[in-house]
Amino acid sequence: MPYIWNSLKHEYKPIASFVKCASEVSLEKPAPKLLEKVREVLRLKHYSPKTEKSYMHWIRQFVRYDHLRHPRELGAQEVEAFLTHLAVEQKVSSSTQNQAVSALLFL
């Protein structure tokens, strides 16, 4: 059996100990992230590119506003706080708020 020098432990080890078996190697793709999932669904439903861009923007803003917590963990109170933040602090128009609401409802 061939051996290889393990410089971390200063010893020879069989090459087989460094090679993973096929059963140990995962061929599955990692789960897609939130924004990737949203983009995929928007495209499957044939939303316009501008709507996709807008929804992605507002979902990203919402997640950042809530300290990068996943929307699954957030409820109506957080959505209301975000919309209040947009109206009071960001001083956005009602149509912009409606756009943000539509994006959050899409989630």
mmCIF file of the C-alpha atoms, coordinates in Angstrom:
data_MODEL
# 
_entry.id   MODEL 
# 
loop_
_atom_site.group_PDB 
_atom_site.id 
_atom_site.type_symbol 
_atom_site.label_atom_id 
_atom_site.label_alt_id 
_atom_site.label_comp_id 
_atom_site.label_asym_id 
_atom_site.label_entity_id 
_atom_site.label_seq_id 
_atom_site.pdbx_PDB_ins_code 
_atom_site.Cartn_x 
_atom_site.Cartn_y 
_atom_site.Cartn_z 
_atom_site.occupancy 
_atom_site.B_iso_or_equiv 
_atom_site.pdbx_formal_charge 
_atom_site.auth_seq_id 
_atom_site.auth_comp_id 
_atom_site.auth_asym_id 
_atom_site.auth_atom_id 
_atom_site.pdbx_PDB_model_num 
ATOM 1   C CA . MET A 1 1   ? 0.000   0.000  0.000   1.00 0.00 ? 1   MET A CA 1 
ATOM 2   C CA . PRO A 1 2   ? 1.479   3.411  -0.925  1.00 0.00 ? 2   PRO A CA 1 
ATOM 3   C CA . TYR A 1 3   ? 2.118   5.948  1.817   1.00 0.00 ? 3   TYR A CA 1 
ATOM 4   C CA . ILE A 1 4   ? 2.304   9.725  1.864   1.00 0.00 ? 4   ILE A CA 1 
ATOM 5   C CA . TRP A 1 5   ? 4.041   12.085 4.279   1.00 0.00 ? 5   TRP A CA 1 
ATOM 6   C CA . ASN A 1 6   ? 1.617   13.964 6.561   1.00 0.00 ? 6   ASN A CA 1 
ATOM 7   C CA . SER A 1 7   ? 3.583   17.111 7.392   1.00 0.00 ? 7   SER A CA 1 
ATOM 8   C CA . LEU A 1 8   ? 1.061   18.237 10.006  1.00 0.00 ? 8   LEU A CA 1 
ATOM 9   C CA . LYS A 1 9   ? 1.585   15.155 12.163  1.00 0.00 ? 9   LYS A CA 1 
ATOM 10  C CA . HIS A 1 10  ? 5.103   14.368 10.938  1.00 0.00 ? 10  HIS A CA 1 
ATOM 11  C CA . GLU A 1 11  ? 4.276   10.796 9.995   1.00 0.00 ? 11  GLU A CA 1 
ATOM 12  C CA . TYR A 1 12  ? 3.584   8.595  7.018   1.00 0.00 ? 12  TYR A CA 1 
ATOM 13  C CA . LYS A 1 13  ? -0.037  7.675  6.397   1.00 0.00 ? 13  LYS A CA 1 
ATOM 14  C CA . PRO A 1 14  ? -1.638  5.412  3.816   1.00 0.00 ? 14  PRO A CA 1 
ATOM 15  C CA . ILE A 1 15  ? -2.899  7.317  0.773   1.00 0.00 ? 15  ILE A CA 1 
ATOM 16  C CA . ALA A 1 16  ? -6.274  5.660  1.259   1.00 0.00 ? 16  ALA A CA 1 
ATOM 17  C CA . SER A 1 17  ? -6.764  7.656  4.474   1.00 0.00 ? 17  SER A CA 1 
ATOM 18  C CA . PHE A 1 18  ? -6.647  10.907 2.446   1.00 0.00 ? 18  PHE A CA 1 
ATOM 19  C CA . VAL A 1 19  ? -9.012  9.761  -0.299  1.00 0.00 ? 19  VAL A CA 1 
ATOM 20  C CA . LYS A 1 20  ? -12.729 9.934  0.325   1.00 0.00 ? 20  LYS A CA 1 
ATOM 21  C CA . CYS A 1 21  ? -14.927 7.037  -0.675  1.00 0.00 ? 21  CYS A CA 1 
ATOM 22  C CA . ALA A 1 22  ? -17.684 7.672  -3.178  1.00 0.00 ? 22  ALA A CA 1 
ATOM 23  C CA . SER A 1 23  ? -20.224 7.180  -0.379  1.00 0.00 ? 23  SER A CA 1 
ATOM 24  C CA . GLU A 1 24  ? -18.598 10.012 1.612   1.00 0.00 ? 24  GLU A CA 1 
ATOM 25  C CA . VAL A 1 25  ? -18.742 12.534 -1.223  1.00 0.00 ? 25  VAL A CA 1 
ATOM 26  C CA . SER A 1 26  ? -21.980 14.493 -1.482  1.00 0.00 ? 26  SER A CA 1 
ATOM 27  C CA . LEU A 1 27  ? -23.112 15.089 -5.046  1.00 0.00 ? 27  LEU A CA 1 
ATOM 28  C CA . GLU A 1 28  ? -26.146 17.101 -3.983  1.00 0.00 ? 28  GLU A CA 1 
ATOM 29  C CA . LYS A 1 29  ? -26.165 20.800 -4.649  1.00 0.00 ? 29  LYS A CA 1 
ATOM 30  C CA . PRO A 1 30  ? -26.453 23.052 -1.597  1.00 0.00 ? 30  PRO A CA 1 
ATOM 31  C CA . ALA A 1 31  ? -29.917 24.433 -0.959  1.00 0.00 ? 31  ALA A CA 1 
ATOM 32  C CA . PRO A 1 32  ? -30.502 27.616 -2.959  1.00 0.00 ? 32  PRO A CA 1 
ATOM 33  C CA . LYS A 1 33  ? -30.460 30.850 -1.016  1.00 0.00 ? 33  LYS A CA 1 
ATOM 34  C CA . LEU A 1 34  ? -33.524 33.018 -0.498  1.00 0.00 ? 34  LEU A CA 1 
ATOM 35  C CA . LEU A 1 35  ? -32.872 35.524 -3.278  1.00 0.00 ? 35  LEU A CA 1 
ATOM 36  C CA . GLU A 1 36  ? -31.962 32.754 -5.723  1.00 0.00 ? 36  GLU A CA 1 
ATOM 37  C CA . LYS A 1 37  ? -35.269 31.024 -4.957  1.00 0.00 ? 37  LYS A CA 1 
ATOM 38  C CA . VAL A 1 38  ? -37.209 34.268 -5.353  1.00 0.00 ? 38  VAL A CA 1 
ATOM 39  C CA . ARG A 1 39  ? -35.526 35.044 -8.677  1.00 0.00 ? 39  ARG A CA 1 
ATOM 40  C CA . GLU A 1 40  ? -36.229 31.533 -9.946  1.00 0.00 ? 40  GLU A CA 1 
ATOM 41  C CA . VAL A 1 41  ? -39.941 31.711 -9.056  1.00 0.00 ? 41  VAL A CA 1 
ATOM 42  C CA . LEU A 1 42  ? -40.290 35.199 -10.540 1.00 0.00 ? 42  LEU A CA 1 
ATOM 43  C CA . ARG A 1 43  ? -38.837 33.930 -13.803 1.00 0.00 ? 43  ARG A CA 1 
ATOM 44  C CA . LEU A 1 44  ? -40.981 30.795 -13.789 1.00 0.00 ? 44  LEU A CA 1 
ATOM 45  C CA . LYS A 1 45  ? -44.052 32.996 -13.420 1.00 0.00 ? 45  LYS A CA 1 
ATOM 46  C CA . HIS A 1 46  ? -42.828 35.233 -16.272 1.00 0.00 ? 46  HIS A CA 1 
ATOM 47  C CA . TYR A 1 47  ? -42.627 38.450 -14.261 1.00 0.00 ? 47  TYR A CA 1 
ATOM 48  C CA . SER A 1 48  ? -40.994 41.312 -16.113 1.00 0.00 ? 48  SER A CA 1 
ATOM 49  C CA . PRO A 1 49  ? -37.269 41.956 -15.538 1.00 0.00 ? 49  PRO A CA 1 
ATOM 50  C CA . LYS A 1 50  ? -38.070 45.349 -13.988 1.00 0.00 ? 50  LYS A CA 1 
ATOM 51  C CA . THR A 1 51  ? -40.487 43.751 -11.515 1.00 0.00 ? 51  THR A CA 1 
ATOM 52  C CA . GLU A 1 52  ? -37.845 41.153 -10.675 1.00 0.00 ? 52  GLU A CA 1 
ATOM 53  C CA . LYS A 1 53  ? -35.284 43.870 -10.037 1.00 0.00 ? 53  LYS A CA 1 
ATOM 54  C CA . SER A 1 54  ? -37.719 45.839 -7.875  1.00 0.00 ? 54  SER A CA 1 
ATOM 55  C CA . TYR A 1 55  ? -38.840 42.827 -5.819  1.00 0.00 ? 55  TYR A CA 1 
ATOM 56  C CA . MET A 1 56  ? -35.243 41.734 -5.255  1.00 0.00 ? 56  MET A CA 1 
ATOM 57  C CA . HIS A 1 57  ? -34.386 45.238 -4.074  1.00 0.00 ? 57  HIS A CA 1 
ATOM 58  C CA . TRP A 1 58  ? -37.243 45.428 -1.569  1.00 0.00 ? 58  TRP A CA 1 
ATOM 59  C CA . ILE A 1 59  ? -36.720 41.906 -0.237  1.00 0.00 ? 59  ILE A CA 1 
ATOM 60  C CA . ARG A 1 60  ? -33.011 42.663 0.227   1.00 0.00 ? 60  ARG A CA 1 
ATOM 61  C CA . GLN A 1 61  ? -33.874 45.930 2.031   1.00 0.00 ? 61  GLN A CA 1 
ATOM 62  C CA . PHE A 1 62  ? -36.350 44.139 4.302   1.00 0.00 ? 62  PHE A CA 1 
ATOM 63  C CA . VAL A 1 63  ? -33.829 41.453 5.261   1.00 0.00 ? 63  VAL A CA 1 
ATOM 64  C CA . ARG A 1 64  ? -31.153 44.083 5.949   1.00 0.00 ? 64  ARG A CA 1 
ATOM 65  C CA . TYR A 1 65  ? -33.589 46.160 8.002   1.00 0.00 ? 65  TYR A CA 1 
ATOM 66  C CA . ASP A 1 66  ? -34.232 43.163 10.252  1.00 0.00 ? 66  ASP A CA 1 
ATOM 67  C CA . HIS A 1 67  ? -30.532 42.470 10.815  1.00 0.00 ? 67  HIS A CA 1 
ATOM 68  C CA . LEU A 1 68  ? -30.191 39.752 8.165   1.00 0.00 ? 68  LEU A CA 1 
ATOM 69  C CA . ARG A 1 69  ? -32.825 37.481 9.708   1.00 0.00 ? 69  ARG A CA 1 
ATOM 70  C CA . HIS A 1 70  ? -34.593 35.121 7.323   1.00 0.00 ? 70  HIS A CA 1 
ATOM 71  C CA . PRO A 1 71  ? -38.109 36.321 6.403   1.00 0.00 ? 71  PRO A CA 1 
ATOM 72  C CA . ARG A 1 72  ? -39.434 32.948 7.576   1.00 0.00 ? 72  ARG A CA 1 
ATOM 73  C CA . GLU A 1 73  ? -38.592 34.080 11.132  1.00 0.00 ? 73  GLU A CA 1 
ATOM 74  C CA . LEU A 1 74  ? -40.321 37.445 10.741  1.00 0.00 ? 74  LEU A CA 1 
ATOM 75  C CA . GLY A 1 75  ? -43.988 38.258 11.114  1.00 0.00 ? 75  GLY A CA 1 
ATOM 76  C CA . ALA A 1 76  ? -46.545 41.010 10.653  1.00 0.00 ? 76  ALA A CA 1 
ATOM 77  C CA . GLN A 1 77  ? -44.959 43.235 13.311  1.00 0.00 ? 77  GLN A CA 1 
ATOM 78  C CA . GLU A 1 78  ? -41.631 43.308 11.478  1.00 0.00 ? 78  GLU A CA 1 
ATOM 79  C CA . VAL A 1 79  ? -43.333 44.037 8.158   1.00 0.00 ? 79  VAL A CA 1 
ATOM 80  C CA . GLU A 1 80  ? -45.311 46.873 9.758   1.00 0.00 ? 80  GLU A CA 1 
ATOM 81  C CA . ALA A 1 81  ? -42.149 48.263 11.375  1.00 0.00 ? 81  ALA A CA 1 
ATOM 82  C CA . PHE A 1 82  ? -40.343 48.145 8.024   1.00 0.00 ? 82  PHE A CA 1 
ATOM 83  C CA . LEU A 1 83  ? -43.157 49.946 6.213   1.00 0.00 ? 83  LEU A CA 1 
ATOM 84  C CA . THR A 1 84  ? -43.313 52.560 8.981   1.00 0.00 ? 84  THR A CA 1 
ATOM 85  C CA . HIS A 1 85  ? -39.558 53.012 8.657   1.00 0.00 ? 85  HIS A CA 1 
ATOM 86  C CA . LEU A 1 86  ? -39.974 53.571 4.905   1.00 0.00 ? 86  LEU A CA 1 
ATOM 87  C CA . ALA A 1 87  ? -42.726 56.142 5.419   1.00 0.00 ? 87  ALA A CA 1 
ATOM 88  C CA . VAL A 1 88  ? -41.332 58.052 8.397   1.00 0.00 ? 88  VAL A CA 1 
ATOM 89  C CA . GLU A 1 89  ? -37.551 57.840 8.106   1.00 0.00 ? 89  GLU A CA 1 
ATOM 90  C CA . GLN A 1 90  ? -37.022 57.222 4.396   1.00 0.00 ? 90  GLN A CA 1 
ATOM 91  C CA . LYS A 1 91  ? -39.981 59.446 3.422   1.00 0.00 ? 91  LYS A CA 1 
ATOM 92  C CA . VAL A 1 92  ? -40.961 57.294 0.460   1.00 0.00 ? 92  VAL A CA 1 
ATOM 93  C CA . SER A 1 93  ? -44.214 57.848 -1.421  1.00 0.00 ? 93  SER A CA 1 
ATOM 94  C CA . SER A 1 94  ? -47.274 55.651 -0.981  1.00 0.00 ? 94  SER A CA 1 
ATOM 95  C CA . SER A 1 95  ? -46.719 54.047 -4.391  1.00 0.00 ? 95  SER A CA 1 
ATOM 96  C CA . THR A 1 96  ? -43.189 53.083 -3.333  1.00 0.00 ? 96  THR A CA 1 
ATOM 97  C CA . GLN A 1 97  ? -44.597 51.586 -0.145  1.00 0.00 ? 97  GLN A CA 1 
ATOM 98  C CA . ASN A 1 98  ? -47.098 49.633 -2.227  1.00 0.00 ? 98  ASN A CA 1 
ATOM 99  C CA . GLN A 1 99  ? -44.255 48.306 -4.327  1.00 0.00 ? 99  GLN A CA 1 
ATOM 100 C CA . ALA A 1 100 ? -42.426 47.162 -1.176  1.00 0.00 ? 100 ALA A CA 1 
ATOM 101 C CA . VAL A 1 101 ? -45.620 45.538 0.150   1.00 0.00 ? 101 VAL A CA 1 
ATOM 102 C CA . SER A 1 102 ? -46.107 43.650 -3.120  1.00 0.00 ? 102 SER A CA 1 
ATOM 103 C CA . ALA A 1 103 ? -42.548 42.342 -2.946  1.00 0.00 ? 103 ALA A CA 1 
ATOM 104 C CA . LEU A 1 104 ? -42.994 41.203 0.659   1.00 0.00 ? 104 LEU A CA 1 
ATOM 105 C CA . LEU A 1 105 ? -46.326 39.570 -0.125  1.00 0.00 ? 105 LEU A CA 1 
ATOM 106 C CA . PHE A 1 106 ? -44.579 37.632 -2.885  1.00 0.00 ? 106 PHE A CA 1 
ATOM 107 C CA . LEU A 1 107 ? -42.468 35.963 -0.214  1.00 0.00 ? 107 LEU A CA 1 
# 
